[in-house]
Amino acid sequence: MTTQALKIYEAAEKLPPIERIELIEHLFFSLDSKSERDRLDKLWAEEAENRLAAYDRGEMKSVPAQEVFKKLESKRKSTASIPVCLA
């Protein structure tokens, strides 16, 4: 990883979880074509509608976002000591 990329990475690590997710999505989708992004957006919208309908039917429970982020942060901390090759 270049020095510039490493600086960006370190700055991104300091963002709140939701902003890091948005950044990841933005970077990921910047690799795809517009038609592929549109297709994926449509699929995600359909998935969201299906999940909401399942929730409304009582087939799916909800979990508070704060609880989800807390679990993710805990998992991130437990894997933070795993060495990663940045070359």
C-alpha positions as CSV (number, residue, x, y, z in Angstrom):
1,M,0.0,0.0,0.0
2,T,1.4,3.4,-0.9
3,T,2.0,6.1,1.8
4,Q,-1.0,8.1,0.4
5,A,-3.3,5.0,0.5
6,L,-2.2,4.2,4.0
7,K,-2.9,7.7,5.2
8,I,-6.4,7.5,3.7
9,Y,-6.9,4.1,5.3
10,E,-5.9,5.4,8.7
11,A,-8.3,8.4,8.3
12,A,-11.1,6.1,7.2
13,E,-10.6,3.9,10.3
14,K,-11.5,6.9,12.5
15,L,-14.9,7.3,10.8
16,P,-18.1,6.0,12.5
17,P,-19.1,2.6,11.3
18,I,-21.9,3.8,9.0
19,E,-19.6,6.3,7.3
20,R,-17.0,3.6,6.8
21,I,-19.7,1.3,5.2
22,E,-20.7,4.2,2.9
23,L,-17.1,4.8,1.9
24,I,-16.6,1.1,1.2
25,E,-19.7,1.0,-1.0
26,H,-18.6,4.1,-2.9
27,L,-15.1,2.7,-3.6
28,F,-16.5,-0.7,-4.5
29,F,-19.1,0.6,-6.9
30,S,-16.6,2.9,-8.5
31,L,-15.0,-0.2,-9.9
32,D,-18.2,-1.2,-11.7
33,S,-20.0,0.1,-14.7
34,K,-23.1,2.3,-14.3
35,S,-25.4,-0.5,-15.6
36,E,-24.0,-3.0,-13.1
37,R,-24.5,-0.5,-10.3
38,D,-28.1,0.1,-11.4
39,R,-28.7,-3.7,-11.5
40,L,-27.3,-4.1,-8.0
41,D,-29.3,-1.2,-6.7
42,K,-32.4,-2.8,-8.1
43,L,-31.6,-6.1,-6.5
44,W,-30.9,-4.5,-3.1
45,A,-34.2,-2.6,-3.3
46,E,-36.0,-5.8,-4.0
47,E,-34.2,-7.5,-1.1
48,A,-35.1,-4.7,1.2
49,E,-38.8,-4.9,0.1
50,N,-38.8,-8.7,0.7
51,R,-37.2,-8.3,4.1
52,L,-39.7,-5.6,5.1
53,A,-42.6,-7.8,3.9
54,A,-41.2,-10.8,5.9
55,Y,-40.9,-8.5,9.0
56,D,-44.5,-7.3,8.5
57,R,-45.7,-11.0,8.3
58,G,-43.9,-11.8,11.5
59,E,-41.4,-14.1,9.7
60,M,-38.4,-11.9,10.6
61,K,-37.4,-10.1,13.8
62,S,-35.5,-6.8,14.0
63,V,-32.3,-6.0,15.8
64,P,-31.4,-2.4,16.9
65,A,-28.7,-0.9,14.7
66,Q,-26.7,0.0,17.9
67,E,-26.6,-3.7,18.8
68,V,-25.4,-4.7,15.4
69,F,-22.6,-2.1,15.3
70,K,-21.6,-3.1,18.8
71,K,-21.2,-6.7,17.7
72,L,-19.3,-5.7,14.6
73,E,-16.9,-3.5,16.6
74,S,-16.4,-6.3,19.1
75,K,-15.6,-8.7,16.2
76,R,-13.3,-6.2,14.6
77,K,-11.4,-5.7,17.8
78,S,-11.0,-9.5,18.2
79,T,-9.4,-9.8,14.8
80,A,-7.4,-6.6,14.9
81,S,-4.3,-8.5,16.1
82,I,-4.2,-10.8,13.1
83,P,-1.2,-9.7,11.0
84,V,-2.0,-8.4,7.5
85,C,0.4,-8.0,4.6
86,L,0.1,-4.5,3.3
87,A,2.7,-5.0,0.5
